[in-house]
């Protein structure tokens, strides 16, 4: 039946568009009703509350029933957990993938992702752009980091498959970023990274988790805007636009029959090279099924028109469009078979105590004491907590606000003699010396860090602090790679996150109410596992 549809309706189904605000824009309304838009993507900008979001999604799906095909929309979101979570108010936010990596547990990972999937579906979302199955083995990676399960391909494969099992009890899962974004030192939001490893190395590392995801039956795989010369020999061609990567490798060699989605086509790795509009045509030629354009209405409209024109001119065959359309329909039919419609809002399923307990249990099993210099537990002594304040480190993240602090959590857990100091990463000069001098007045000093190995201010502060104070505890909120910058820190705890549940569990660990159960999922050069990790 879909082969007889008007061409414009076919092309519309191959696009996922984002929009601003908490109400449907006139442009999105027109794209759905007139051009049969295939899906929308939500960001934090679209979310005021769970109830508002559910109402918005019901309205979107009602519009889809007025479209030329009447097919429901994919309603997608990046709800990875940790630093990348678009829904945060009133929901049980999952810990980061690296926190799950530290648990080493498929059961915990599956349970966390099943819980997240249930909450998303209850809010009318049917596609999660997760899990990240990139193998993060580059300490300088600016965009993946804690979004990855770790550095071991087998562990990433095992936990990625467990995450997919969990999510797909309720929503479509999308593994990303094929064929890998873990061994880069450049953020593709800003420029085009290149991974120059030979094919043998890619088989041993980068491709292992994607093979596992395919074997698990993942609904979709998202492409990376990264160049792989060992696969695509034409210089400067990102995986997203490469026939060799998407069709020859992913479709034919790996045998993937599901949906291939692009990462956002407005990222600089695409926009500054081929341009969003031309790239939309190139990626369909390369083998993608769904083109994701997250921000700009003008680019969304022009990409739609360019794809229609490419078929009318014979550049892309209509048969090629029909192949992708068939995969889109198959995925939507599978989602419908789950039996949870877009109006299945159940406030009791979202942010319930049981769901929060699932996330708390995962966090408790993730916390890792990487170095123990005899500073634990905290006792009846004077403690200073120093926290760095800064912005999101990549466009993929939303700036974390109203997340609470470790000091607040320690007070809530009964620590009486406590003061706190904050240092702004952006305007550090006035806070730096004050905090350093004041630390000498306390029995123990806790410093909360965030990828300090990539921030000289943080690294130097901790280095100076441990010269002046013998009893320092560093708590890292991202990857533990930062310990390279201050290996002499007496005690270091990897928390892999900075949301309120994380702070509460870190406070309990510091006070001796719980014990560390996690094992770090990445190697830190020059740092051996602590006795608590063995």
N, C-alpha and C positions, 0 to 999 in steps of 0.2 A: 504493500500500500504506500510506503513512504517514497517509492521511486516515482510515483505520479504527482508528488507534491510540487508546488511552484519552487523554482530555484531559490528565490529569496527566503522562503520558509525553511529550506534545507540548510542554507548558510547560517541563518539565525540560530538553528539548533547547535551549531558548532562553536558558539561563542558564549563565554561567561564574562559578565560585566559587573563592575562595582559602581557605586554611586555614593554621594555625600548625604548625610543627614539621616534622620530617623523616620522619614516618610518617603513614599515612592515618588521619585521625580517624574516630571512629564516625559522626559526622554526615555527613561526605563519603561514607563507605561506604554509608550509608543513602540519601543523595541519588542516588548512582549506581545502586544495585541496585533501589531502590523507585520512584524518581522520574525515572530516565532522564536524569540530569544531562548537559548538553551538553559541558561542558568545565571545566577547572580552570586556575588561574593560579598560577605559582610566583614567589616572591620570594626574596631572599637567606636569609630565615628557613627556607626549605625545603631549602637546599643545604648539605651538609657536604663533599661531594666529587662528582666526576663519576660515579664508580661507584655511589655511594649514590643519586644522582639518577636514573641510568638504571634502577637496581633499583626505585626508587619508581615511576617511570613505567611500567615493565613491570607492576607490581602494579596500578596504576590502570587500565591497559588491560585487564588480566585481569578486573577487576571489571566493566568496561564490557560485556564479553561476557556477563555475567550480568544485564544490564539488560533492561528490556522490549523494547527494539529491537535490542540487541546491537551497536549502532553504536559505533565507537571515539570516544574523547574528543578534543576539541581540548585540547591541553596547551600553554598559552601562557606567554610570558615577555616582559618588557621587556628585551631585549638590544640596546639601541640602540648601545652602545659609549660610550667616554668615561666620564662621570660616572654614566650610567645603564646598569648591567650587573649582572644578578643572578648570573650565573655568572662567577667570577673565578679560582677556584682550579684550576690545571691546564689552563686553556683559553687560547686565543689571543684576548685581548680586543681588539676593534676600537678604533681611535681615535674621537674624537667626530665627529659629523656636520660640525661647523664645521671640524675638521681636514681632513676630506675636501673640504669646500668650498674650503679654501685650496689644495688640490692642483689644483683646476679640472678634474680628470680623471674622465671617465666610466669609463674602463677600470680605474683604480685603485679607484674606488668599487664597481664591479660585482665585482671580484675580492675585495675585503675582505668584501663582504656575502655572496658565494657561500661564502667560507671560514667565516664566522660561521654561515651556514645549515647547512653540512655538519656543523659541530660540534654545533649544537643538535639536529639530527636524529639524530646518533650518540648523543646522550644521551636520546633519546626525546621530545624536544620537537618539535611539528609546526606551531606558530604563533608567529611573532615579532611583537610589537606595535611594529613599526618598518617603515619609517623615519618620522621626524618630517619632515613637509613644510611646516611652518609657516614663513612668511617672517619672519625676525626683523629687523625694522627699527625696534625701539624699544630704545634702550640701557638703559632702566629695566626691561625685562622680567625678572621675578625667577624664572621657571620654565622658559623655553625656552633662550635664550642659546646656549651651545655645542651644544645638542641640535639646533639648526637648521643647515642647510647655508649659510645666510647671508641677505643682505638683498635679493638680486636675484631676482625671481620666475622669470626664465628659467633662471638657474643652479640654483635650488632644484628647478625642474621637471625639468631635465636630469639632475641628480645623483640626485634622488628616483627617477626612472624607472630609472636605472642600478642603484640599490640594490635596487629591486623585482625587476629581472631577475636579480640575483645571488641574493637570498634565495630566490626562487621556483623555483630549481633543486632546492631541498631542503625548504623549509617554506612555509607560507602567510605572506605579508607583509600587514601592516595599516598603511596610511598614516594619519597623525594630525596634528592634531586638527581635524576639519572643522567649520566652514569656515575655521578659522584661530585661532591663539592667539599669533601672533608680535608683534602690535602692542598688547600689554597691559602695564600696569604693576602688575597684581594677579595673584597666584597663585590659580587656581581651586581649589586644595586648601584655601584659606582663605576665599575670598569669591567673589562672582559678578562677573567682569570684564565690561565693556561695550566693544564696538568700534563706534564711531558713524559710520564712514565710509559714504558713499553707495554705491549699487549699482555705479556706474561704477568707483569706486576698487576695490571688492572684485573686480570682473571683471579689472582690470588687475594686481592684486597677489595677494590671498589665494587666489583660486580657480585661478590659473594652474597651480600644482603639482598640485592635485587633478585637474584635467582631464588632465594628463600621466599621473598615476598610473592613472586610469581607462583611458586609451588603452593603457597598458602592461599592463593586465589584472590589476591588483592584486586580491587575494582579498577583502580587507576594508578598510573605512574606519572609523576611530574618531571619534566625535563629540567636540566641545569643550563644556565647561560654560561657555560664553561667550554673552552676549546680543548679537544683531546687529539693532538696530532697523530697519535698511534692508531686512531680509528678514522678520523677525518683529516686527510692529508692536505686539503686546501687551507692555507693559513688564514686565521682569523674567523673561521666559521664555528660558532658555538654549537653545542650539542642540539639545542632547540631547533636549529635550522639545518641540521645535517641529515641527509638521506642515509648516509652510512651508519650513523648512530641510531636513528629512530626506526628505520625500516630494516636495513641489513642486520644490525646487531640486535635491537630490542625485539622486533617482530619476528625475524627469520631465525636468527641464531638462538635467542633465548626463548622463543616460542610464546611471547606474550600476546594474548588475544583480547585483553581488556582495553580500557581507555588510556590514551596518551594525552596528557594535559601539558600545556606550556606553563612555565612560571610567568609572572606578570611581564607582558611585552612592553611595559613602560620603564623597566629597569634600564639603567644606563648602558649595561653591556649590550643591549639590543638597540636602544634609542639612539645612542651616539655612534653606532656603526651602520646598521642597515635601515634604521628608522622603524617605528612601530608598525606602520601601515604596510610597507613592503615586507617586513618580517612576518606579518600575519599570513601573507600569501606563501612565503617561503616555507614556513613551518608546516602548513598543510601539504605542500609539495613534498616535504621531507617525511611526512607520515603522521603528524599530530592529528588528533581528533577534536580537541577543544582548545580554543585560543582564549587566553585569559588577559583581559585588559581592565585594570582595576580602578583607574582614576578619571580619565579625561573623556568627556562625551564626544568631543570633536574627533578624537582618535578612534573611539569605538565606532562612530558613524562611518568614518573614512575606511577603516579596516573592513567593515561589513561591505561597503560599496566596492572596495578593491577585490574582495573575494568573489563577489558576484561577477565583476568585470573579468576576472581571471578565468572563470568558467565560460562565460559568454565568448571570450576571445579564443578559447581552446587551449590556453596555457595550462589549466587544470581540467581534467576530464570530469564530467558529471558522475561517471562511474566511481572515480576516486572519492568524490563527496558522498556518494551513496554508501561506500564502505564505512566511512566514519559515522555516518548517520545510523547505520545498522548497529554499530557498537554503542552509540548513545542510547538508542531505543532499548537494546538489550539490558543495559545498566539500569535504566529507569524502570523497566519491567521487573528486574530483580529487586530494586528498592520497594516497589509496590508489593512484592510477594512477602516482604517482612511484616506486612500487616499493620504498620504504624503510619497513619496518615498525617498530613501536615497540621491537622487540628487536634492532635492528641496531647495537648498541653495538660500536664498534671503537676501543679506546683509542689505536690508532695514528693515528686521524683527529683526535683531540682534543689540542690543545696541541702538535702535532708541530712539529719544526723548520721544516718547509716552511710551515706555517700561521703560525708566529711571524714568519717572514721576510716574508710578505705584509703583516702588520701593521706591521712595522718599515719596510718600503719606503714604505708610505702615510704614516707619521709623518715619515719623512725628507723626503718631498715636500711636507709641510704646514708645516714650521717656517718662520716668517716674521720676517725682520728688518725691523721697521716703522720704527725709527730707528737710525741707525748713527753714533755719535759718536766713532768711532776707538778704541773700547775692545776691539775684537776683532782677532785672537784673544787668548786668555790666553797669557801667556808664563811665564818663570821669575820669578814675582813673588808677593808675599803677597796672598792672596785671602780675603775673608770672605764667606760665604754666609749670608744672613738669610732665614729662612722663617717665614711666618705659619701658625699651626696653628688650625684651626677645624672646625666641624661642617658637615654637608651644608646647602646653602642652600635646598633644597626637599624636600618629602616624597617627590617622585619619585625622589630620589637615596638611595643608601645611604651612610652615613658611610664614607669611605675609610680603611681601616686597613692597616697593614703594606705601604704603597705604596712604601717606600723614600724617599730624598731626593735632591735634585740634588747635594748635597755628597758623598753616597756614590757617586753615578755619576761625579762628577769624579775622586774618588780612584781608582776602579776603572779610569778611563781615563788615569791617570798624573799627575794634578796633585798635586804633593807639598806645597807650602806653602799649606795650606788649613785654615781654621777655620770653624766654623758656629755660628750663634746662632738660637734659636727664640723667636718672640713669639706668645703665645696671644691670639687674637682676643677670647676671652671675658674674660681677666684680663690686660690689657695693661700696666697701670701699672708693675709692677716690672721688666718686661723691656724696656720702651720706651727709657728713658733709658740703661740699660746698653748696649744694642745701638748706640744713636746715638753715645755717647761712644767706644765701642770701635772704631767704624768708621774713625776717623782714623788708626789704627795700620796700616792696610792700603793696598796699592797700588791695588787695585780692590775694589769691593763689589758683590756680586750680591744683589739682593733678589727673592724669589719672591713674587708677588702673586696674588690671586684675586678678580676683580671688585671692585677697590679703589674704583671709582667709586660703588659701593653700600655702602662700608664706610669711614666717616670715619677710623677708626683707621689703617687701611692707607694711605689717601690722605695723611693728614697726616704719617705717618712717612716716606713716600717724598719728600714735599715738603721736610721738614726735612733728610732725608739728602742730597738734591742741593744744598741750600744749603751744607752742610758739606763735601761731598766731590765732587770734579770728575769722578771716573771711576766712575760708577754704571751698572750693567747691571740693568735690570728684566726679569724673565722672568714673563710672564703665563700662568696655567694655565687661564684661562677665556676670556671674550671680550676682544678688544683695545679695547673701548669704554673700559676703565679708564684708558687713556692720556690721556683728557680731564682726569683728576684731577691728573695730573703731567706735562703736555706738555713740561716742560723736562728730562725724563730724557734723559741723553746717548744711551743705547742701550736699545732696547726690543725684546725677542723675544717673539712670540706663539707659545705652545706648544700651546694649546687642550686641555690635559690634564695629568695628574699621575701617571700610572701608570709603573711601572719602565721600560718600553720608551721612553716619552716622555723620561724623565730621561736615559737612556743616549744617545739621539739629540741631546738638547739639550747634553749634555756634549761630545759629539763636535763639535758645531757651535761651541761656545764655545772649544774647543781648536784649531780650524782643521782638524780631520780631515775634515769635510764642509762643504758650503756650503748656505746657505739657498735653498730652491727654492719655498717657498710664497708666495702672494699673498693678503693678508687679504680675507676675503669680506664684510666690513662696512666702512662708511665711518665714520671717526672725525672728528667736527667739528673743524676747525682743524688737522688733521694730514694732510700730504700723503704719498703713497706714497714710500718710500725708493728710492734708486737700485737697490737689490737686488730691489725688487718690479717694476720697470719692464721 
